[in-house]
Amino acid sequence: MCGIVGYVGGNQAAPILLSGLSKLEYRGYDSAGIAVRNPDTEKIEIVKTKGRLLPLIEKTDEGHAVPGTCGIGHTRWATHGEPSELNAHPHCTEDQSVVLVHNGIIENYQELKDKLVKTGYTFYSETDTEVATKLIDYYFKKTGSPLEAISRTMLRVRGSYAFGIMFHDFPGKVFAARKDSPLIIGKNETGSLIASDVPAILDSTRNVFYIGNMEIAELSQNEIHFYNIDREEIEKEMVEIKWDAEAAEKGGYEHFMLKEIHEQPKAVQDTIAAYVKDGAIDFSEVGLTDEVLQSLERIYIVACGSAYHVGMVAKYVLEDLAHIPVEIDLASEFRYRNPYLAKNSLVMVISQSGETADSLAALRLAKDRNVPTLGVVNVVGSSIARESDYVLYTYAGPEISVATTKAYSTQLIATYLIAIQGAKVKGIIDEARYDALLKELNTLPEKIQKALDDKERMQWFASKYANAKDIFFIGRGIDYAISMEGSLKMKEISYVHSEAYAAGELKHGTISLIEDGTLVVGVLTQKELFEKTVSNMVEVRSRGAYLMGLTNYGNYSVEDTADFSVYVPKTEQYFATSLAIIPLQLMGYYVSVAKGLDVDKPRNLAKSVTVE
């Protein structure tokens, strides 16, 4: 969740660090800091601030007041210790012989701290990171070797971490190490870089290396060396990032979220085009053969947040279309229930970043039990991508806003494709039905655009209900899954209490929450469930609710029940989520804007949840 940047090379480091940190603001943070080696004094100068990045930029005169060509930077999300300048990174030893930034959580930090205190170390902060800093220093003073100090520390530490480290005695070098937290290494003409996420270094380079678990990197201006935990040098292949820096900028939109909502037609089209070729689904690059799909007797979907809601949709689609039984689990619960995984099954892990800690842990549990794994991820070379048996990339491009939109939409496409191909190879659908589904799939980008073209209507409605205290979303089947994502969008960026309920469950207690004027959003895209959901809407209206109906063009009878109606183009019922979610994304966005909130960086949230 924290952000890490580092640079060593021929240019001034501080402006590069500050620029990189600004690109990582979307990850969520409460303090920031940089450390740069001053070539005149040979000291490592550390500047830290509580709060947003602007005070740090001002404190360093946009980096010019901190000269030097070697440095590390950090945006912190508080875990151990309150948000404060003292607890902010970088952390250092008393003599500043070791300076470190850290992403992750060190689980046995108290045990390590107690042992370090006995050897004479004192501590100024409440963080687990300071413990790691001084443990490295302890081993460095024993061995005189940065590599040995880092590797010994890695063997002692339990938990997750990505480290960026500077040693006073090794000028012109930055060291990096990781376990279960994301970190990439970049190279350009002027030097070498580290970052916790791609956007931080996109304006500097598109050539990166992925450092693996329990590996160490040593960076200088002209060279990068990689080592395993035994300090044996290993080779890495350079990867070119296809995103460009412009793709990660707002492009004239007021917020990244609005830009990314409008990028959904292209993102969906790109994802379809990656796997549908010459009128057929081609998973050859994924490695997911027809034989594998044909043999599947069960799929376990594991995900968090919006990706979990994708999994909810996928369950309905896979079971009804492909006749494959599906279990879906929150990743944070999956491994703790000691799941029984059946033979001839597949564990599908869905994650935008490919670094979600709980999802990654679930993936590893499945692999430990010899169950094949499929990662549905957006970031090439991410941990889930590297460790999955099969990888199905989504082509959303960089997604900066904390609230996912286009990544969610491309994940839906990935699951549709698996369901369609699974149905075909199992003989559930014939060639004509297969062709018809793919033809309709290809119309989704245009239909999503049509739903976007009606955004002013949602903007007007959102401004009317910006002061709502409670909003309820109801639906049945796939519409219930849509309601869950619509509710999440509302609560995470507008801070309005919202809940999604299966419409048929209202009478089992939740209808008691309805009061005069309570906004209830009814989602009605599934033809066979339309009338039943309408009857549930009538129930809440009779208790005083104000009703918004979201349905397909042609279902105008909803206006007999709803006070306000929103329509999206008709499509195959399995694909309804791709269209119905658009007005709900816009609704959440415009409520947030109307309330004057920070849309892209909502409070207490981060883009990539890399700790449990």
N, C-alpha and C positions, 0 to 999 in steps of 0.2 A: 504494500500500500504506500510506503514511503517512496520517494524518488531519489535516485542516485545518478550523479554525473561525475566524470573525471576527464582530465586532459593533460597530456604531456607532449610538448612539441616546440615549434618555433614561434608560435604566436602567444600573445598575452592570454593567460588562462582564465582570469576572472570574468571577462565579458562572455567567453564561451560557456563557462559554468552557469552564469546567470541566465543566459539565453536558453541553455538546456533545461534548467530548472523551471523556467517559464513554460516550456513545452510540456512539463510534467505536472502542472498545477491541477489538471483534471483528475489526477489520482487521489486528491484529497490530502490536506496537510494542515498543521497548526503552528509550525515554526520552520525556519530555514537557516542555512549557514553555508559558508564556503571556507576552505583552507587553501592558501597559496604560498609556495616557497618563495620568499623574497631573495633575489640573487645578490643584493647588496649586503644584507645582514646575515644571510644564510639561515634565517629563522623561518619557521612555518607560521604565517600569520593567519589567525582564525577570527572570522567575523560571523556573529549569529544574531538572529532576531526572533522574537515571538510574533506569531500572526502571519499575515500574507507576505508575499515576496517583495512588494514595493519598498517597505522600510529597509530591507537588506540592500536593494539596489541603490537607495538614497544614501545609506550608510557607507557604501563603498564607492560612491560617485560613479555609478554604473560600471563598477569594476576597476576604474582607473586608479583608485586610491590603494589598490592591492596589487602591486606589480609582481610579475613572475610568470613563468611559462609552464609551471607544473602545479596542478591543484585538483582538489576534489570538492564536491558540493552535495547538498542534501536538502530535501523537504521532508519533514517528520510528521508522522501520524502517531500521536501519543498512545503507547501501550503501557510501558513501565514508567511511571512518573508523569505528573501533570504537564500540560503544555507550558513551557517557560523557556527563557533564553538559556538558563543553566542546563536544562535537559535537552536542549536542541543539539543537533549534530553540526559539525564534526566534534568528536570527543578526542581527548588526548591524555597522555601521561603528564606528570607534573613538569618534567623537563622538556616536554613536547618532542620526545624522541620518536614516539609513535602517534600518528593521527589517523582516525578511522571514521568512516561513515558506514551505516548498517541498515539494511532492510530485512525484517523478519523478527522472530521472537526466540530468545535463548531460554529454554525451559529450565535449565539447571543453573541459572545465573546466581541464585542465592548461595548454593553450595560452593560454586567457584569463588564467589565474592568472599565468603567466610575463610576459605583457604588462602586467598590473596592477602586478606587483612592480617592473617597470622604471619605472613612473610614480610610485613611492613608496609603494604600498600594502603593508601587512604582514598576515599571516594568523595567527590563533590556533588554528584548527581544521584537521581533515583533510578537511572536507566540500566537496563541489561547490557546496553552497548558499551558503556564505560568499562564493564567487567571484561568484555571481549578485548577491548583496547589494552587493558593492563595485563591480561593473560598473554597476549601476543608479546608485549614488552617483557614479561617475565621470562618467556622462552627465548626471546631475542638476546637478552642480557646473558643467558646461559650459553647460547650457541653462536651468536654473532651472525647468524644466517637468517634473512627474512623468510626464505622459503621454508626452512625448518621450523621457525617460530610459528608461521601460519599453519603449516601442516599439523604440528603438535596441538595447536589450539583447536583446529577442526576436529581432531580425534577426541578432544576433551569436551567439546561443546555438544549439547543435545538441543535440538530444535531446528529452526530454519534461519538461513541467513544469506545475504549477499553483502560482501565486504568490498569497500574501496579503501586502500591503505597507503599511507606515505610514511617513510622512515627518514628521520633527519640525516642519518649516516649514509643514505643512498639517494643523493640528489639526482634529479632527472629521471626518476622512476616512480611509477604508480603500480601497486599490486592489487589484484582482485581475486576473490574466491567466492564460491557459492555452494549452497545446499538448499534445494527446495524453494528458493526465491529467485526471481528472474534477474538476469544480468547478461548484457551483450557487450562485445568488444568491437570497436570500430577503428578503421584505418583510413587516413587520407594523406594528401601530399605533405601536409605540415606536421603531422604527428599522429598520436594514438588516443583513443577515447574509450571510456566505459559509460554505460547507461543502463538503467533498469527497464527502459522501454524505448522502442524504436523512434518515436517522434522527437526525443531529446537530441538526437544526433542527425536527423534527416537533412538539416540544412548544412551539415558538415561533410557527411559521407553517406553512401548507400552500400558500402562494402563492410560487412560485419562478420564476426566469428561468434559462434554460440559456445559459451563455456559450459561444460557439463557439471553434473553433481559431483561434489568432492574433488573439484579441479581448481587449479590456481593459475593465474595469468600474471606475467611480468611485462609491463609496458614501458617502453622508452620512446623517444621521438621517432626512431627509424625501425625499431624491431618490436615484435610481440612474441613471447615464448609462453607455451602452455605446459603444465606439469600435472601429473596425477598426484594422489595423496601420498605416494611414496617418493615424490619429488623426481620422478622420472619424466624426462621431456617427451611430450606427445605432439603429434601433428594434427592440425585443424584445417578444414577446408573453408575458404572464404565464400560467403554467400552474398549475392546481390539483392538488396531490398527493392522490390518493384514499386513501392509507394514513392511519391516524391514529396518534397517539403510543402508544395502548394496545396496538396491534398489534405494536409493537416491544418490549413489555415481557414479562417471563416468565410473567405470568398464573398464578402459583401453582406452576409447574413448577420443579424444582430447577435445570434448565439450559435454555437456549434450544434446544439440540439436541433434547431430549426434547419440548419444546413443539412444535417444528417437525415432528418425526416425527408427532406426533398431529394436526397441522393438515393432513396430507396428504389425507385424504378431502375436506375442504372445498376445498383448493387445486386438486385434480384436478377436482372438480365445477365450480368456478368457471371453470376453463380450458375444460372441455368446453362449458359453457353459453355461453361467449363466442363459440363458433364453430359450435355445432350448434343450429340454430333450425328449428322446425317439421319435425323429422325429417330435416333435410339439413344438410350442412356448408356454411357460408356464409363465404367468404373475401373478401367484398366490401370490408370495412374494411381488409383486408390489401393488397388490390389484386392478389392472386394469382388471376387469372381461370382458368377452365377451359381457355381457349385456351393460356395459358402452360403449364399443367400438361400438356396434351395434346401440346405440341410438345417437351417435355423428352426428350432422348436420354441425358442423363447428369447426375448430381448429385454435386458435390464437397462433402463435409461437413468443416468445419474447426472444431476446438474444442480445449480444454485440460482436463485433469483429469477430473472427473465428467462434464462436458459431452461430452468425447471418448467416454466410455463410453455415453452416450446415442446418440452417433453410431454406435457399434458396433452397438447394437440396431437403430437406424434402417436401417442397411445391410441387415441380414437381412430386415427387414420390407418395405422399399421394393423390394428386388430380387425377393423371393418373391411379394409381394402385387401390386405395381404394375408389375413387370417393367421397372423403371428401373435401369440399372447405376449403382452408387454407389462412389465412391472416398472414403476417409476419411483425413484427415491430422491429425496434431498441429499446431496452429497455429504452434508454434515451429519446425517443420520445413518447413511448406508453402512459404513464399516462398524459402527457401534452396535448395530443390531445383529452382528455376526450372520450375514445373509447366507442362505443356502442357495447356491448357484447350480442350476440344473445342467445336465449334459446337453450338447448341441445348442448352446446358448451364446449370446454375444452381449458384452457390456458396452453400451454407447455412452460416452462422456461428452457432454456439450459444454463448451466454454469459449467465450469470445477471445479472451486473452491467452488461453492455453496455459495459464499459470495459477488458476484458482486453487488455493491450498487444499480445500476439502475435496474438490473434484480430482485433484492429482493423487491424493491419498486413496480415494476410492478406486482409481485406475490401478494403483499399485497393489491393492488388495486383490483385485480381479486377476492380475497377472500372477500374483503369488499362488492363486488357486488354479492356474493354468486355464483360465477362461479367456478366449480371444477378446480383444478390446478395439473399439473404433472411436477415434477422437474426431469430433466435429468442432473445428477451431478456426479462428480468423487470422491468427498470427503465425506466419511461417517460422518453423524452427523453435517454437515454444516448447515447454517441457512436456505438455500433454501430447503435442504433435510428435515429438521425438520418441516418447515412450510407448505410444499406442502401436498395436499391430497393424492397424489400418488407419489412415488419416484422410478425412474428407474436409478439405479446406473450403471455407466460405469466402466470398470475394467482396466483402464489404469495404475494404480499404481501411485506413486509420479511422477509428471512432474515438473522439475526444470527450464528448459529453459523458458525464457519469451515467445518465439515464440512457440505456441502450435503445436504439430504434432500428437502424439499418442492419446491425449485427443480428438482432432478433429476427428480422425479416429474411435474411439469408439463411439462418439456421432452419427456419421453417422450410425453405426450398430444399435444403439438404435432406430433411426427413421425408418430404413428399417424394423425392427421387428414390430413396431407399424403399419406400412403401410401394411405389409403382413397379420398380424393377423386381422387388420381392413377389408381388402379385403375379407378375408375368412368368417368372421362372418356376413358380409353384403351380402354375396352370390355373390360377384363380380367375384371371381375365384373359380374353383372347386378343389377337393382334389388333382388331378394330378398336376395342376399348382402350388398349395400350396407346394407340395412335391418337385417339380422341383426348385422352388425359394429357399427353404431351403437347398436343395442339393448344389445349386450354391453358396449360402451364405457361406457354409462350405468350399468352395474352395478358398475363398478370402485370408486367411492367406498365403497359398502357393503361390498364384499369386502375392500378395504384395511382398513376398520374392523374386520372380523372377524379379519384377520391381526394387527391391533394388540391385539385383546382377549386374545390368547394370549401377551402379553408376559412374564408371570411365568415361563413355561416357559423363555423365552430368558434371563431374568435368572438363573435357577437355573443353567443351563448355562454362562453367561458367568462366573459366580463360580467355577465348577469349573475353568475353563481360563484364569483371569486371569493365571496365571504362565507361560503357554505362551511358549516362545521362538520357535517357528516354527509358522505355520499356512498350509496350502495350500488353495486353492479350485480345484476342477476342474469342467469342464462342456464341452459341445459346442454349437456354434451359438449361439443366443441365450443359452443357459445359460453359455457361456464369457464373453459380455459381462456377464451378471449377476455372474459370479465376479470379474471385474475390478473392478467397483464395490464388491462386498463386501470384497474384499481391501484396496482403498484406504481404505474406512471403518475397517477394523481398524488399519491401520498409521498413519493420520494422526492419530487421537485416542488410541490406546492404546499406540503406540510398539512394538507387537509386529511382528516381521518376518513379513510375509505376502506370498504370491505367488499369482497366478492363472495357471493353465495350461490350455490346451486339452487335454482329457482324452486325446485320441488321440496327443498328443505326449509323454506321460509316458515311453514306452520310448525316446525319443530323447535321453535323458540325465538328465532331471529326477527320475526315479524313484530315482536314486542318493542323493537328499537325504533319503529317508524313513528314519526310525529308529524304534525301539520307542517308542510313545506319541505320536508326531507326530500332531497333529490335522489331518485332511484333511476338508474340507467338499465333498461332492459335490452339485451342483445338477442336478436332473433334472425339468424341467418340460415338455420337448419329447417327445411321445409316441414319435415315430419314432427318437429317439436314446436313449431310456430304457435299453434293454438294453445298448447299447454302453457307456454311462457306468457302469452297474452293473458290467460286466466290468472296467473300469478301477479301480473302487473295490475289487473283489476283489483286483486286482493289488497295490494299496498295502496292503491289510489283511494280505496274506500276508507283507509286509515289516515288519509290526509297527505299522502306522498305527492310530490310533483314528478311527473314521469317524462323521461327522455327515451324514445325508442330508436334503436339502431338496427336497420334491416336492409334488405336488398331493394333496388328499384323494382317497382311492380307490386310490392307488398304494402300498398297504400292504405289497407284497412287498419294498419297500426295506428293511424291518425284518429280512429274512433276511440282509442284508449289513451294514447300518449298525448301529453301537452306540447311536446316538441319532438319532431321526427328528423332523423338523419338517414340518408340513403347512400349505399355504395353499389357499384355495379354487380350484376349477377355473375356468378362463376360456379364451377363445380363445387359441391358442398364441402369436399375435403380441403379445398383451398380457401375457404371463406375467411379464415383468420388473416390471411395476407392483405385483405381489403378492409375488413371490419376494424382492424387495429389502428388504421390511419386516423380516423376521427378521434379515437381515444387518445392517441399520442398527441394530436393537436390540442385536444381539450386540456390535458395535463399541462402542456407547454403554455398555453394562453392563460390559464388560471395562475400559473407561476409568474408570468410576465405582469399580469394585472395586479398581483400582490407586491410587485417590485422585488422579487427574490432573485438570488443568484442561480439561474437556471442550470448552467453547466457544472457548477460546483456546489450542490446542495449540502447543507450542514450534516456533519457526522458520517458522510458517505465517501467512499473512494471508488475509483473505476475498477481497479484490480485488487481483489481481496486475496492477498498472498499470505495471510496468516489465518490460523483457525479461529 
